[in-house]
Amino acid sequence: MARRPNGPQRRERILEATLDTIAEHGIQAVTHRKIASCADVPLGSMTYYARSVHDSGGEGGVKI
């Protein structure tokens, strides 16, 4: 995976990937690794933007 610049879209991609992962695999299957892969971001970005997996979708209700 090529390194992408740390732009404002990265957080949005992580949030969307979180919601997509929950919809496709269920909440019990959500991991930082799965979300990072779906969002096409480095795994380290997950801990930068969300301290835990539960934080990853914390703003998801705003978008629904």
C-alpha positions as CSV (number, residue, x, y, z in Angstrom):
1,M,0.0,0.0,0.0
2,A,1.4,3.4,-1.0
3,R,1.6,6.0,1.6
4,R,-0.9,8.7,1.3
5,P,-0.6,12.2,2.7
6,N,-2.4,12.8,6.0
7,G,-5.3,14.8,4.7
8,P,-8.6,15.7,6.1
9,Q,-10.2,12.9,4.0
10,R,-8.4,10.2,6.0
11,R,-10.7,10.6,9.0
12,E,-13.7,10.6,6.8
13,R,-12.5,7.4,5.0
14,I,-12.0,5.7,8.4
15,L,-15.5,6.6,9.6
16,E,-17.1,5.4,6.4
17,A,-15.1,2.2,6.4
18,T,-16.2,1.6,10.0
19,L,-19.8,1.9,9.1
20,D,-19.3,-0.3,6.0
21,T,-17.5,-2.9,8.0
22,I,-20.3,-3.0,10.6
23,A,-22.9,-3.3,7.9
24,E,-21.1,-6.1,6.1
25,H,-19.6,-8.1,8.9
26,G,-21.5,-7.1,12.1
27,I,-20.2,-5.2,15.1
28,Q,-18.5,-8.2,16.7
29,A,-16.2,-8.5,13.7
30,V,-14.9,-4.9,13.7
31,T,-11.2,-4.5,14.3
32,H,-8.7,-1.7,13.7
33,R,-7.0,-3.9,11.2
34,K,-10.2,-4.6,9.2
35,I,-11.2,-0.9,9.2
36,A,-7.7,0.2,8.1
37,S,-7.7,-2.3,5.3
38,C,-11.2,-1.2,4.1
39,A,-10.3,2.5,4.4
40,D,-6.9,2.0,2.6
41,V,-5.1,3.7,5.4
42,P,-2.0,2.6,7.5
43,L,-2.9,0.7,10.6
44,G,-1.2,3.4,12.7
45,S,-3.8,5.9,11.5
46,M,-6.5,4.0,13.4
47,T,-4.9,4.7,16.8
48,Y,-4.2,8.3,15.7
49,Y,-7.8,9.0,14.9
50,A,-9.5,6.5,17.3
51,R,-8.1,5.3,20.6
52,S,-10.2,2.1,20.5
53,V,-12.4,0.3,17.9
54,H,-15.4,1.7,19.7
55,D,-14.2,5.2,19.1
56,S,-13.9,4.5,15.3
57,G,-17.7,4.7,14.8
58,G,-18.3,7.3,17.6
59,E,-19.6,9.9,15.1
60,G,-21.3,7.3,12.9
61,G,-24.7,8.2,14.3
62,V,-24.3,11.7,13.0
63,K,-24.1,10.5,9.4
64,I,-27.0,8.1,9.5
